[in-house]
Amino acid sequence: MINAVAAYNEALRVYSMGNLPYDYAETMKDLGDAYKAFAQVSDECENLLKSVQSYSDALRVYTINEYPLEFSSIQQRVGDAYAMLFNAKDEEEYLNNGINAYLESLKVKTITDYPKDYALIQHNLGSAYRNLAKLRDATDNLSKAEQAYTEALKVYTFEDFPLEHRVVALELEKMRRTVS
């Protein structure tokens, strides 16, 4: 991982926002992925924050209007990094940032155009809202979690995606049991 981070940083000596913006953004995305992977073995919070910063730099190029698919993909990665940060530090700010990133991603990844991506994002969004409900506004956030899980299950049918369906359905059922 250290070698990957070093290689991407070396590439950034050539690529910049000014001369090669697309290559710069791709490198920043890859650097964010490397930091996120590195976080699983060392300095979790520090590397996840570096991951988010790298993704944010990529989003300076990957705007929703110019590069909608790249924008959505990076926003999804940001949401995932914040979810990992929350699991490591249990801070509400990370959940809020992750939720916002997932919602941004869903502006592009719709159920009609990208059903599998949509379902995965909705599943992750449901989990984020479920965690947020443990911290504040339980009724409202559990309702949002249920809505997101239900959206995911529109794609993750038992017939087409039995494993994914089972995972989301179990999370939804577990959530409902803890509420009642």
C-alpha positions as CSV (number, residue, x, y, z in Angstrom):
1,M,0.0,0.0,0.0
2,I,2.8,2.4,0.9
3,N,4.3,1.9,-2.6
4,A,0.9,2.6,-4.2
5,V,0.5,5.8,-2.2
6,A,4.0,6.9,-3.1
7,A,3.5,6.1,-6.8
8,Y,0.3,8.1,-7.0
9,N,1.9,11.0,-5.2
10,E,4.8,10.8,-7.7
11,A,2.3,10.9,-10.6
12,L,0.8,14.1,-9.1
13,R,4.0,15.8,-9.7
14,V,3.1,15.6,-13.4
15,Y,-0.7,15.7,-13.3
16,S,-2.4,18.9,-12.0
17,M,-5.7,20.6,-12.2
18,G,-4.2,23.1,-14.6
19,N,-2.5,20.9,-17.2
20,L,-4.2,17.5,-17.1
21,P,-7.3,17.7,-15.0
22,Y,-8.9,14.4,-16.0
23,D,-5.6,12.5,-15.2
24,Y,-5.3,14.5,-12.0
25,A,-8.8,13.5,-11.0
26,E,-8.2,9.8,-11.9
27,T,-5.0,9.8,-9.8
28,M,-6.8,11.4,-6.9
29,K,-9.5,8.8,-7.1
30,D,-6.9,6.0,-7.1
31,L,-5.0,7.7,-4.3
32,G,-8.3,7.8,-2.3
33,D,-8.8,4.1,-2.9
34,A,-5.3,3.3,-1.8
35,Y,-5.7,5.3,1.4
36,K,-9.0,3.6,2.1
37,A,-7.3,0.2,1.6
38,F,-4.3,1.2,3.7
39,A,-6.7,2.2,6.5
40,Q,-7.6,-1.4,6.9
41,V,-4.1,-2.2,8.1
42,S,-2.6,1.0,9.6
43,D,-3.7,4.3,11.0
44,E,-7.3,3.8,10.2
45,C,-8.8,7.2,10.9
46,E,-5.8,9.1,9.5
47,N,-5.8,7.2,6.2
48,L,-9.6,7.4,5.9
49,L,-9.5,11.1,6.3
50,K,-6.7,11.2,3.6
51,S,-9.0,9.1,1.4
52,V,-11.9,11.6,1.8
53,Q,-9.5,14.5,1.0
54,S,-8.3,12.7,-2.1
55,Y,-11.8,12.0,-3.3
56,S,-12.8,15.7,-2.6
57,D,-9.9,16.8,-4.8
58,A,-11.1,14.5,-7.5
59,L,-14.6,16.0,-7.2
60,R,-13.1,19.4,-8.1
61,V,-12.8,18.0,-11.7
62,Y,-15.6,15.4,-11.6
63,T,-18.6,17.6,-11.3
64,I,-22.1,16.3,-11.8
65,N,-22.6,18.3,-15.0
66,E,-19.3,17.5,-16.7
67,Y,-18.7,13.9,-15.5
68,P,-21.9,12.6,-13.9
69,L,-20.9,8.9,-13.7
70,E,-17.5,9.7,-12.2
71,F,-19.1,12.2,-9.8
72,S,-21.6,9.6,-8.6
73,S,-18.9,6.9,-8.2
74,I,-16.7,9.2,-6.2
75,Q,-19.6,10.3,-4.0
76,Q,-20.3,6.7,-3.3
77,R,-16.7,6.1,-2.3
78,V,-16.9,9.2,0.0
79,G,-20.0,7.8,1.6
80,D,-18.2,4.4,2.2
81,A,-15.1,6.1,3.6
82,Y,-17.3,8.1,6.1
83,A,-19.1,4.9,7.1
84,M,-15.8,3.4,7.9
85,L,-14.8,6.5,9.8
86,F,-18.0,6.3,11.8
87,N,-17.3,2.6,12.6
88,A,-13.9,3.6,13.8
89,K,-14.7,6.8,15.8
90,D,-18.5,6.8,16.3
91,E,-18.9,10.5,15.5
92,E,-22.2,11.8,14.1
93,E,-20.5,14.2,11.7
94,Y,-19.2,11.2,9.8
95,L,-22.6,9.7,9.4
96,N,-24.1,13.0,8.2
97,N,-21.3,13.5,5.7
98,G,-21.7,9.9,4.5
99,I,-25.5,10.3,4.1
100,N,-25.0,13.5,2.1
101,A,-22.5,11.8,-0.2
102,Y,-24.8,8.9,-0.8
103,L,-27.7,11.3,-1.6
104,E,-25.4,13.1,-4.1
105,S,-24.5,9.8,-5.7
106,L,-28.2,8.9,-6.1
107,K,-28.7,12.0,-8.2
108,V,-27.1,10.1,-11.0
109,K,-27.4,6.4,-10.1
110,T,-31.2,6.0,-10.4
111,I,-33.1,2.7,-10.1
112,T,-34.0,3.0,-13.8
113,D,-30.5,3.6,-15.2
114,Y,-28.2,1.9,-12.7
115,P,-30.4,-0.5,-10.7
116,K,-27.6,-2.5,-9.0
117,D,-25.6,0.6,-8.0
118,Y,-28.8,2.2,-6.8
119,A,-29.6,-0.8,-4.6
120,L,-26.1,-0.9,-3.1
121,I,-26.2,2.8,-2.3
122,Q,-29.7,2.6,-0.8
123,H,-28.5,-0.3,1.3
124,N,-25.6,1.7,2.6
125,L,-27.8,4.7,3.1
126,G,-30.2,2.6,5.1
127,S,-27.4,1.5,7.3
128,A,-26.2,5.0,7.8
129,Y,-29.6,6.2,8.8
130,R,-30.0,3.2,11.2
131,N,-26.7,4.2,12.9
132,L,-27.8,7.8,13.0
133,A,-31.0,6.8,14.7
134,K,-28.9,5.5,17.6
135,L,-27.6,9.0,18.2
136,R,-30.6,11.3,17.5
137,D,-34.1,11.6,16.1
138,A,-34.7,7.9,16.3
139,T,-38.2,7.8,14.8
140,D,-37.3,10.0,11.8
141,N,-34.0,8.3,11.0
142,L,-35.4,4.8,11.4
143,S,-38.2,5.8,9.0
144,K,-35.5,6.9,6.5
145,A,-33.5,3.7,7.1
146,E,-36.6,1.6,6.4
147,Q,-37.4,3.7,3.2
148,A,-33.8,3.2,2.0
149,Y,-33.8,-0.6,2.7
150,T,-37.2,-0.9,0.9
151,E,-35.8,0.9,-2.1
152,A,-32.8,-1.5,-2.2
153,L,-35.2,-4.5,-2.0
154,K,-37.0,-3.2,-5.2
155,V,-33.8,-4.3,-7.0
156,Y,-32.5,-7.0,-4.7
157,T,-35.4,-9.4,-5.3
158,F,-35.1,-12.9,-3.9
159,E,-35.2,-14.3,-7.5
160,D,-32.5,-12.1,-9.0
161,F,-30.2,-11.4,-6.0
162,P,-30.9,-14.0,-3.3
163,L,-27.8,-13.2,-1.2
164,E,-28.2,-9.4,-1.3
165,H,-32.0,-9.7,-0.7
166,R,-31.4,-11.9,2.3
167,V,-28.8,-9.4,3.8
168,V,-31.0,-6.4,3.4
169,A,-34.2,-8.1,4.4
170,L,-32.5,-9.4,7.6
171,E,-31.2,-5.9,8.4
172,L,-34.7,-4.4,7.9
173,E,-36.3,-7.1,10.0
174,K,-33.8,-6.7,12.8
175,M,-34.3,-3.0,12.8
176,R,-38.1,-3.4,12.9
177,R,-37.8,-5.8,15.8
178,T,-35.6,-3.4,17.9
179,V,-38.1,-0.6,17.4
180,S,-41.2,-2.5,18.5
